Amino acid sequence: CTFISNFEQTLITEALRNGQDGVICGHIHQPAIRMTDCPQGQGLYANCGDWIERATALVEHQDGRLELIEVEKLLADAGVEIKQLADEQVPLELEALPEEAA
């Protein structure tokens, strides 16, 4: 078993143990919607993916269906031109946090 499959099984196990049907998360960057098996049964595992590597999102339709969308494909299908802003990655700029008063 891999770390990711163990992560999914642990989440599903806890969800089922607490009377839930599954989990929705977004920390692991691999987008997915699937039923995952664990010793307690089977539960829904949904992960929205990320905006950096894959530009994916998880949406819920009015009828309760979940769907993974690829944002770049959605925009291209709508005729929206996607422009690359830079050839290289731009580093994050974080403000320094103020030191706590002693």
GIPE-V768106 format. One record per residue. RES is the residue in one small letter. NEAR is the number of other ideal C-beta (glycine too) atoms within 12 Angstrom. Layout:
res:RES near:NEAR
res:RES near:NEAR
This chain:
res:c near:11
res:t near:10
res:f near:11
res:i near:19
res:s near:19
res:n near:15
res:f near:23
res:e near:33
res:q near:25
res:t near:23
res:l near:30
res:i near:32
res:t near:24
res:e near:21
res:a near:26
res:l near:25
res:r near:16
res:n near:14
res:g near:11
res:q near:18
res:d near:19
res:g near:30
res:v near:34
res:i near:26
res:c near:28
res:g near:22
res:h near:15
res:i near:25
res:h near:18
res:q near:25
res:p near:29
res:a near:29
res:i near:27
res:r near:20
res:m near:19
res:t near:31
res:d near:19
res:c near:26
res:p near:14
res:q near:20
res:g near:19
res:q near:19
res:g near:29
res:l near:28
res:y near:37
res:a near:33
res:n near:30
res:c near:30
res:g near:27
res:d near:21
res:w near:17
res:i near:13
res:e near:14
res:r near:23
res:a near:21
res:t near:28
res:a near:26
res:l near:28
res:v near:22
res:e near:16
res:h near:10
res:q near:7
res:d near:8
res:g near:10
res:r near:13
res:l near:25
res:e near:19
res:l near:27
res:i near:24
res:e near:23
res:v near:24
res:e near:20
res:k near:16
res:l near:18
res:l near:16
res:a near:13
res:d near:12
res:a near:12
res:g near:8
res:v near:12
res:e near:9
res:i near:16
res:k near:8
res:q near:10
res:l near:8
res:a near:8
res:d near:6
res:e near:7
res:q near:10
res:v near:10
res:p near:7
res:l near:7
res:e near:6
res:l near:6
res:e near:6
res:a near:6
res:l near:6
res:p near:6
res:e near:6
res:e near:5
res:a near:4
res:a near:3
